[in-house]
Amino acid sequence: MIKVENWGLIEYKTAWDKQKLIVDDMKNHQELPGTLVLCQHPTVITMGRNSSEQNILFKPEFLKQMGIDIFEIERGGDVTMHNPGQLVGYPIFNLNHFKTDLHWFLREIEQCIIELIDIYNIKGSREKGMTGVWIEGKRKIAAIGLHCSRWITSHGFALNVTNNLMEFSYIVPCGINNKEVTSISKEFGTDIDIKIVESQCAKLFIEKFS
């Protein structure tokens, strides 16, 4: 059975370092199937392997003055933003216990998120050629970017729950400039308790991957 860990609001670099420790432990203990980490981050910009600096719309010096760090990381995907009120999930799984197919795993994560937002009567969908979960094909509610080494995954998903969407104006989210970002709270029409969403998310992952 997979484990679930809740790290609360945690600095991005601290969480990144902790992820690496879990990955190393799983490489040394192949019997461990996986750990789902759920957390939030102070406002931070991350750049995946396919990122373009042009998708960060403000100079690093200005962002630094705003207290916003930029991290270049090993996950797939382009530029993304994390901020408080966004549920970040790191499914650190040994796919040898499930299916050694990263595309399958991405689709399974998307399905968990689609089922999660359906609890709030929000109809999520996939868009061909674009990883993540969308509303009406126009508004992105969840971004996904993974890294995989020896079939052990790291990094994961970012689901907008009740976070400040205005901060996404600092970037071109995921390098897609003709789409909007949205959140559960925005679509639902009222603020949603992220702790409840976190609990629902953990339950769905346990059911799907155990």
BAFI-3210 file (N, C-alpha, C; in Angstrom, 3 decimals, decimal comma, padded with zeros to 6 digits):
// residues 210
n [1|2|3|4|5|6|7|8|9|10|11|12|13|14|15|16|17|18|19|20|21|22|23|24|25|26|27|28|29|30|31|32|33|34|35|36|37|38|39|40|41|42|43|44|45|46|47|48|49|50|51|52|53|54|55|56|57|58|59|60|61|62|63|64|65|66|67|68|69|70|71|72|73|74|75|76|77|78|79|80|81|82|83|84|85|86|87|88|89|90|91|92|93|94|95|96|97|98|99|100|101|102|103|104|105|106|107|108|109|110|111|112|113|114|115|116|117|118|119|120|121|122|123|124|125|126|127|128|129|130|131|132|133|134|135|136|137|138|139|140|141|142|143|144|145|146|147|148|149|150|151|152|153|154|155|156|157|158|159|160|161|162|163|164|165|166|167|168|169|170|171|172|173|174|175|176|177|178|179|180|181|182|183|184|185|186|187|188|189|190|191|192|193|194|195|196|197|198|199|200|201|202|203|204|205|206|207|208|209|210]
n.u [000,838|000,488|002,160|001,129|002,200|002,032|003,251|002,611|002,815|005,654|008,997|010,124|012,708|013,458|011,525|012,168|014,718|013,989|012,369|014,317|015,670|013,731|013,456|016,040|015,984|013,981|015,166|017,091|015,554|013,749|011,368|009,514|006,516|005,528|005,255|003,036|003,364|001,890|001,505|002,031|003,462|005,353|005,179|006,692|008,691|009,111|011,237|011,028|012,604|012,087|011,845|011,532|013,245|011,950|009,371|009,145|008,043|008,961|011,897|014,497|015,656|013,690|011,683|013,010|013,131|010,481|010,363|010,267|011,569|013,394|013,617|015,528|014,706|014,566|012,294|009,867|008,335|007,401|007,605|006,297|004,133|004,085|002,096|000,749|-002,233|-002,480|-002,647|-000,039|001,250|003,410|003,885|005,826|006,776|007,522|007,445|007,712|006,141|003,678|003,051|005,313|005,367|005,489|003,778|001,303|001,213|001,098|-001,433|-003,013|-002,624|-003,788|-006,409|-007,068|-007,145|-009,195|-011,339|-011,274|-011,917|-014,418|-015,957|-016,697|-018,479|-017,221|-016,282|-013,673|-011,128|-008,974|-006,566|-005,621|-002,267|-001,361|-000,283|-001,964|-004,876|-007,934|-010,514|-013,311|-011,590|-010,257|-009,352|-006,820|-006,563|-004,945|-001,527|001,021|004,128|006,764|009,610|011,647|013,550|015,151|012,660|011,502|009,549|009,434|008,746|005,645|002,259|000,323|-002,374|-004,698|-006,394|-007,376|-005,777|-003,908|-004,541|-003,693|-000,970|000,032|000,392|002,979|004,296|004,295|002,173|003,210|004,165|002,099|000,329|-002,225|-004,253|-006,157|-005,654|-007,203|-009,089|-010,256|-011,834|-012,497|-013,973|-015,994|-017,170|-016,939|-014,814|-012,788|-011,937|-008,685|-007,582|-009,575|-009,763|-007,230|-007,382|-009,360|-008,003|-005,841|-007,279|-008,354|-005,995|-004,949|-006,953|-006,769|-004,120|-003,547]
n.v [-001,197|002,249|005,012|008,047|011,301|014,383|017,491|020,074|023,694|024,396|025,349|025,472|024,468|022,993|020,970|019,773|018,723|016,856|015,159|013,947|012,407|010,502|009,245|008,128|006,345|004,611|003,522|002,001|000,265|-001,722|-002,947|-001,135|000,385|003,041|006,586|009,165|012,519|015,362|018,846|022,433|025,355|028,363|031,279|030,544|030,009|027,459|025,802|023,474|020,766|021,438|024,139|027,607|030,617|032,862|032,552|033,450|036,385|038,575|040,221|038,340|039,728|041,531|039,728|038,482|040,568|040,609|038,419|036,000|033,049|031,349|028,157|025,833|022,708|019,042|017,897|017,064|019,271|022,806|026,188|026,781|027,792|027,868|028,447|029,542|027,830|026,303|022,920|020,793|017,831|015,121|012,246|009,767|007,088|003,634|002,367|-000,230|-001,703|-001,254|-000,337|-000,268|002,236|005,392|007,193|006,005|006,338|009,134|009,581|008,272|009,869|012,228|011,242|010,786|013,445|014,471|012,977|013,924|016,716|016,430|015,891|018,384|019,080|019,887|019,646|018,030|017,601|016,074|017,497|017,027|016,274|017,904|017,820|017,502|018,838|020,103|022,616|022,745|022,729|025,117|026,341|025,859|023,755|022,085|021,287|019,065|017,507|015,306|013,440|010,630|007,943|004,948|003,791|004,955|007,515|011,121|014,547|015,977|016,886|019,958|021,347|023,808|025,256|027,212|029,318|032,361|033,451|035,584|035,813|034,187|035,744|036,480|034,731|032,673|030,277|026,946|027,424|027,965|030,242|030,952|030,148|030,080|030,107|028,401|027,667|025,396|026,805|029,121|028,049|026,758|028,788|029,716|029,972|027,148|024,696|023,823|021,779|019,860|019,143|018,080|015,794|014,361|013,946|012,301|009,999|009,167|008,571|006,484|004,566|004,119|003,294|001,302]
n.w [000,000|-000,790|000,817|002,443|002,852|004,559|004,111|004,661|004,445|002,758|002,010|-001,374|-002,138|000,110|000,057|-002,383|-001,837|000,130|-001,344|-002,981|-001,114|-000,465|-002,948|-003,242|-001,079|-001,935|-004,179|-002,956|-001,544|-002,971|-002,488|-001,667|-002,568|-003,016|-002,251|-001,621|-001,552|-000,168|-000,321|000,123|-001,411|-000,719|-002,861|-005,911|-008,824|-011,181|-013,513|-015,963|-017,889|-020,525|-020,657|-021,622|-021,230|-022,069|-021,290|-018,764|-017,585|-016,231|-015,042|-013,393|-011,242|-010,413|-009,637|-007,544|-005,722|-005,080|-003,566|-004,829|-005,867|-008,498|-009,846|-011,631|-012,703|-012,844|-013,898|-016,495|-018,933|-019,033|-017,876|-014,636|-011,907|-008,391|-005,520|-002,302|-001,328|-003,498|-004,276|-004,106|-005,354|-004,909|-006,299|-005,511|-006,832|-007,308|-010,304|-011,086|-009,439|-010,397|-013,324|-015,898|-017,452|-018,360|-019,611|-019,178|-016,400|-016,162|-017,318|-015,425|-013,167|-014,098|-014,288|-011,605|-010,704|-012,289|-011,280|-008,694|-008,876|-009,855|-007,676|-006,879|-008,756|-011,080|-014,351|-015,584|-018,128|-020,623|-022,852|-026,149|-026,753|-024,713|-021,503|-018,363|-016,620|-017,771|-018,116|-020,023|-022,152|-022,247|-019,915|-017,625|-014,896|-013,503|-013,473|-014,661|-014,200|-014,556|-013,321|-014,037|-012,911|-013,222|-013,152|-010,979|-009,884|-009,618|-008,599|-009,845|-009,578|-009,772|-008,406|-008,728|-006,141|-004,146|-004,628|-005,409|-008,445|-009,932|-009,696|-011,625|-013,793|-013,960|-015,533|-018,565|-018,321|-018,366|-020,868|-022,604|-024,289|-025,036|-023,405|-020,343|-016,736|-014,016|-011,000|-008,416|-006,552|-008,024|-010,156|-008,774|-007,400|-004,828|-001,903|-001,220|001,160|001,393|002,870|003,030|000,338|000,016|001,663|000,271|-002,112|-001,299|-000,572|-003,058|-004,496|-002,960|-003,293|-006,068|-006,521|-004,744]
ca.u [000,000|001,282|002,123|000,807|002,835|001,579|004,346|002,114|003,428|007,077|009,817|010,292|014,027|013,416|010,732|012,937|015,747|013,325|011,987|015,499|015,955|012,754|013,829|017,223|015,551|013,224|016,121|017,784|014,554|012,865|010,076|008,609|005,768|005,416|004,829|002,421|003,571|000,983|002,030|001,889|004,715|005,337|005,235|007,958|008,609|010,004|011,485|011,311|013,645|011,723|011,468|012,137|013,309|010,994|008,082|009,142|007,759|009,611|013,320|014,768|015,956|012,402|011,014|013,742|012,666|009,133|010,492|009,936|012,742|013,254|014,402|015,603|014,604|014,736|011,026|009,460|007,444|007,906|007,572|005,067|004,108|003,462|001,840|-000,135|-003,587|-002,369|-002,278|001,061|001,386|004,592|003,773|007,159|006,342|008,312|006,488|007,838|005,043|002,411|003,189|006,505|004,915|005,339|002,575|000,192|001,206|000,594|-002,887|-003,626|-002,630|-004,842|-007,705|-007,301|-007,518|-010,520|-012,302|-011,255|-012,676|-015,811|-016,642|-017,204|-019,279|-016,394|-015,997|-012,312|-010,853|-007,625|-006,430|-004,670|-000,928|-001,020|-000,453|-002,653|-006,336|-008,495|-011,953|-013,847|-010,494|-009,791|-008,789|-006,024|-006,751|-003,861|-000,337|001,741|005,466|007,415|010,939|011,656|014,875|015,037|011,221|011,040|009,122|009,457|007,942|004,257|001,173|-000,047|-003,812|-005,125|-007,577|-007,867|-004,588|-003,977|-004,265|-003,065|000,485|000,407|000,704|004,433|004,830|003,387|002,083|003,487|004,512|000,878|-000,072|-003,593|-005,173|-006,225|-005,577|-008,367|-008,952|-011,509|-012,630|-013,019|-015,003|-017,086|-017,845|-016,698|-013,561|-012,800|-010,933|-007,678|-007,356|-010,564|-009,338|-006,047|-007,859|-010,038|-006,954|-005,144|-008,194|-008,428|-004,730|-004,850|-007,880|-006,318|-002,780|-003,375]
ca.v [000,000|003,477|005,896|009,451|012,237|015,767|018,354|021,420|024,765|024,106|025,974|024,560|023,801|022,000|019,833|019,134|017,913|015,729|014,225|013,188|011,413|009,414|008,525|007,307|005,261|003,646|002,810|001,033|-000,657|-001,917|-003,492|-000,034|000,728|004,458|007,589|010,378|013,700|016,474|020,038|023,718|026,109|029,805|031,581|030,150|029,629|026,353|025,614|022,090|020,526|022,019|025,535|028,742|031,790|033,855|032,327|034,219|037,696|039,621|039,954|037,643|040,683|042,022|038,633|038,283|041,624|040,204|037,225|034,833|032,375|030,557|026,927|024,959|021,362|017,957|017,352|017,462|020,423|024,171|027,035|026,766|028,599|027,327|029,458|029,021|027,555|025,313|021,607|020,179|016,412|014,436|010,792|009,168|005,702|002,662|001,872|-001,686|-002,274|-000,899|-000,547|000,483|003,047|006,731|007,810|005,427|006,956|010,496|009,511|007,880|011,067|013,086|010,672|011,070|014,849|014,603|012,448|014,798|017,951|016,048|015,999|019,754|019,263|020,527|018,656|018,134|016,808|016,127|018,131|016,263|016,825|018,779|017,155|018,281|018,749|021,330|022,859|023,161|022,851|026,510|026,804|024,794|023,718|021,285|021,037|017,847|017,341|014,216|012,917|009,191|007,335|003,523|003,585|005,634|008,852|012,242|015,713|015,533|017,731|021,168|021,569|025,101|025,088|028,522|030,173|033,649|033,209|036,775|035,641|033,482|036,743|036,644|033,717|032,036|028,968|025,771|027,861|028,028|031,636|031,220|029,500|030,675|029,207|028,503|026,930|024,820|027,869|030,000|027,328|026,403|030,034|030,089|029,414|025,746|024,355|022,989|020,594|018,867|018,671|017,257|014,506|013,678|013,557|011,142|008,856|008,727|007,944|005,197|003,627|003,791|002,696|000,210]
ca.w [000,000|-000,815|001,979|002,193|003,781|004,440|004,517|004,935|003,645|002,852|000,974|-002,511|-002,107|001,181|-000,434|-003,458|-001,182|000,805|-002,406|-003,411|-000,084|-000,619|-004,173|-002,930|-000,198|-002,722|-005,038|-002,102|-000,984|-004,112|-002,059|-001,337|-003,785|-003,312|-001,269|-002,151|-000,712|-000,437|000,348|-000,547|-001,430|-000,924|-004,293|-006,517|-010,235|-011,530|-014,946|-016,320|-018,891|-021,821|-020,425|-022,301|-020,351|-022,569|-020,641|-017,512|-018,163|-015,445|-014,816|-012,131|-010,175|-009,915|-008,936|-006,291|-004,822|-004,674|-002,741|-005,653|-006,405|-009,713|-009,785|-012,802|-012,138|-013,809|-014,394|-017,830|-018,999|-019,169|-016,681|-013,853|-010,688|-007,176|-004,489|-001,254|-001,773|-004,576|-003,750|-004,844|-005,046|-005,428|-006,232|-005,669|-006,968|-008,062|-011,291|-011,195|-008,659|-011,040|-014,760|-016,313|-018,584|-017,796|-020,176|-018,408|-015,075|-016,335|-017,527|-014,158|-012,316|-014,639|-013,943|-010,182|-010,560|-012,898|-010,312|-007,520|-009,093|-010,107|-006,374|-006,808|-009,980|-012,102|-015,387|-016,090|-019,324|-021,177|-024,151|-026,950|-026,878|-023,593|-020,218|-017,346|-016,584|-018,334|-018,035|-021,329|-023,096|-022,296|-018,649|-017,002|-013,448|-012,906|-014,298|-014,279|-014,756|-013,828|-013,624|-013,771|-012,926|-012,861|-012,957|-009,770|-010,300|-008,669|-008,989|-009,848|-010,071|-009,038|-008,595|-008,193|-005,287|-003,699|-004,700|-006,096|-009,864|-010,510|-009,723|-012,851|-014,817|-014,031|-016,446|-019,526|-017,667|-019,191|-022,215|-023,420|-024,117|-025,498|-022,472|-019,018|-015,590|-013,150|-009,747|-007,922|-005,941|-009,066|-010,911|-007,858|-007,056|-003,433|-001,399|-000,845|002,172|000,751|003,697|002,622|-000,991|000,263|002,178|-000,830|-003,055|-000,725|-000,639|-004,447|-004,880|-002,262|-003,959|-007,425|-006,599|-003,787]
c.u [000,873|001,121|001,698|001,477|002,326|002,688|003,894|002,693|004,937|007,820|010,114|011,607|014,063|012,661|011,476|014,007|015,137|012,839|013,150|015,852|015,003|013,086|015,015|016,847|014,804|014,120|016,857|016,845|013,453|011,494|009,060|007,857|005,672|004,959|004,227|002,636|002,574|001,457|001,583|003,250|004,458|005,546|006,639|007,695|009,581|010,066|011,862|012,330|013,355|011,407|012,209|012,113|012,337|009,627|008,037|009,116|008,376|011,061|013,519|015,021|014,668|011,686|011,677|013,309|011,266|009,158|010,190|011,212|012,381|014,170|014,350|015,680|014,530|013,434|010,816|008,599|008,176|007,817|006,235|005,259|003,474|003,231|000,853|-001,577|-003,647|-001,931|-001,223|001,186|002,619|004,391|005,126|006,954|007,389|007,357|006,636|006,732|003,689|002,474|004,343|006,206|004,607|004,100|001,320|000,074|000,682|-000,928|-003,609|-003,679|-003,718|-006,227|-008,049|-007,782|-008,900|-011,600|-012,392|-012,105|-014,145|-016,633|-017,297|-018,017|-018,539|-015,965|-014,606|-012,113|-009,384|-007,672|-005,324|-003,336|-000,488|-001,319|-001,156|-004,151|-006,916|-009,992|-012,388|-012,743|-009,847|-009,016|-008,082|-006,173|-005,637|-002,752|000,381|003,098|006,237|008,875|010,905|013,078|014,767|013,599|010,712|010,769|009,351|008,830|006,492|003,280|000,953|-001,495|-004,199|-006,433|-008,147|-006,746|-004,845|-003,567|-003,599|-001,553|000,945|000,714|002,207|005,047|003,824|003,251|002,231|003,816|003,326|000,259|-001,490|-004,644|-005,127|-005,875|-006,804|-008,117|-010,292|-012,407|-013,262|-014,155|-016,226|-017,856|-017,704|-015,403|-013,759|-011,671|-009,926|-007,382|-008,340|-010,182|-008,140|-006,445|-008,541|-009,028|-006,223|-005,993|-008,256|-007,154|-004,570|-005,747|-007,342|-005,019|-002,536|-004,260]
c.v [001,248|004,249|007,285|010,290|013,648|016,669|019,784|022,447|024,683|024,800|024,969|023,785|022,724|020,755|019,062|018,222|016,684|014,686|013,324|012,109|010,227|008,579|007,608|006,118|004,194|002,877|001,735|-000,007|-000,859|-002,475|-002,394|000,398|002,223|005,297|008,769|011,493|014,778|017,693|021,293|024,406|027,608|030,089|031,343|029,784|028,486|026,200|024,164|021,995|021,208|023,506|026,506|029,935|032,877|033,713|032,849|035,684|038,862|039,230|039,270|038,591|041,225|040,949|038,369|039,322|041,321|038,965|035,944|034,254|031,625|029,350|026,203|023,531|020,316|017,361|017,733|018,711|021,752|024,893|026,863|027,560|027,795|028,491|028,904|028,901|026,640|023,992|020,984|018,726|015,834|012,930|010,154|007,653|004,879|001,982|000,381|-002,394|-002,054|-001,234|000,318|001,243|004,447|007,446|007,285|006,124|008,391|010,502|009,132|009,063|012,029|012,568|010,906|012,506|015,095|014,111|013,328|016,046|017,659|016,077|017,376|020,116|020,068|019,448|018,898|017,247|016,913|016,878|017,419|016,996|017,714|018,072|018,080|018,071|020,124|021,402|023,439|023,358|024,219|026,933|025,643|024,875|022,939|021,065|019,804|017,834|016,340|014,050|011,430|008,655|005,910|003,182|004,106|007,096|009,885|013,452|015,254|016,551|018,935|021,472|022,889|024,927|026,447|029,561|031,439|033,462|034,407|036,607|034,882|034,456|037,003|035,721|033,436|030,597|027,813|026,142|027,987|029,410|031,948|030,522|030,239|029,627|029,434|027,676|026,318|025,916|028,783|029,324|027,044|027,638|030,461|029,437|027,976|025,496|023,385|021,718|019,476|018,289|017,734|015,858|013,693|013,157|012,306|009,880|008,300|008,029|006,580|004,160|003,189|002,985|001,621|-000,964]
c.w [000,000|000,490|001,533|003,273|003,500|004,985|004,799|003,979|003,838|001,713|-000,136|-002,424|-001,030|000,725|-001,520|-002,858|-000,496|-000,204|-002,796|-002,398|-000,187|-001,849|-003,898|-002,053|-000,989|-003,682|-004,248|-001,504|-002,021|-003,723|-001,751|-002,593|-004,063|-002,139|-002,014|-001,137|-001,138|000,347|-000,402|-000,504|-001,382|-002,412|-004,855|-007,976|-010,482|-013,043|-015,194|-017,439|-020,225|-021,737|-021,335|-021,349|-020,795|-021,896|-019,212|-017,911|-017,402|-015,200|-013,465|-010,968|-009,553|-009,111|-007,586|-005,259|-004,285|-003,783|-003,485|-006,251|-007,680|-009,601|-011,116|-012,287|-013,246|-014,315|-015,851|-017,769|-019,009|-017,819|-015,957|-012,559|-009,559|-006,221|-003,466|-001,741|-002,970|-003,951|-004,659|-004,394|-005,700|-005,269|-006,560|-005,638|-007,712|-009,043|-011,566|-010,412|-009,343|-012,529|-015,238|-017,606|-018,051|-018,343|-019,478|-017,058|-015,144|-016,491|-016,237|-013,186|-012,788|-014,230|-012,483|-009,992|-011,154|-011,933|-009,075|-007,751|-009,419|-008,814|-006,239|-008,063|-011,042|-013,091|-015,950|-017,303|-019,684|-022,503|-024,918|-027,066|-025,730|-022,278|-019,240|-017,416|-016,913|-018,073|-019,369|-022,371|-023,149|-021,063|-017,957|-015,489|-012,753|-013,921|-013,762|-014,960|-013,914|-014,228|-013,279|-013,921|-012,397|-012,452|-011,609|-010,126|-009,200|-009,346|-009,146|-010,381|-009,175|-009,388|-007,939|-007,425|-004,913|-003,743|-005,522|-007,560|-010,529|-010,612|-010,964|-013,985|-014,918|-015,085|-017,571|-019,037|-018,643|-020,635|-023,148|-023,240|-024,577|-024,635|-021,132|-017,962|-014,728|-011,902|-009,369|-007,358|-006,988|-009,815|-010,042|-007,398|-005,620|-002,970|-000,922|000,152|001,559|001,561|003,337|001,265|-000,861|000,734|001,079|-001,858|-002,570|-000,855|-002,056|-004,890|-004,226|-002,943|-005,319|-007,427|-005,535|-004,191]
res [m|i|k|v|e|n|w|g|l|i|e|y|k|t|a|w|d|k|q|k|l|i|v|d|d|m|k|n|h|q|e|l|p|g|t|l|v|l|c|q|h|p|t|v|i|t|m|g|r|n|s|s|e|q|n|i|l|f|k|p|e|f|l|k|q|m|g|i|d|i|f|e|i|e|r|g|g|d|v|t|m|h|n|p|g|q|l|v|g|y|p|i|f|n|l|n|h|f|k|t|d|l|h|w|f|l|r|e|i|e|q|c|i|i|e|l|i|d|i|y|n|i|k|g|s|r|e|k|g|m|t|g|v|w|i|e|g|k|r|k|i|a|a|i|g|l|h|c|s|r|w|i|t|s|h|g|f|a|l|n|v|t|n|n|l|m|e|f|s|y|i|v|p|c|g|i|n|n|k|e|v|t|s|i|s|k|e|f|g|t|d|i|d|i|k|i|v|e|s|q|c|a|k|l|f|i|e|k|f|s]
***
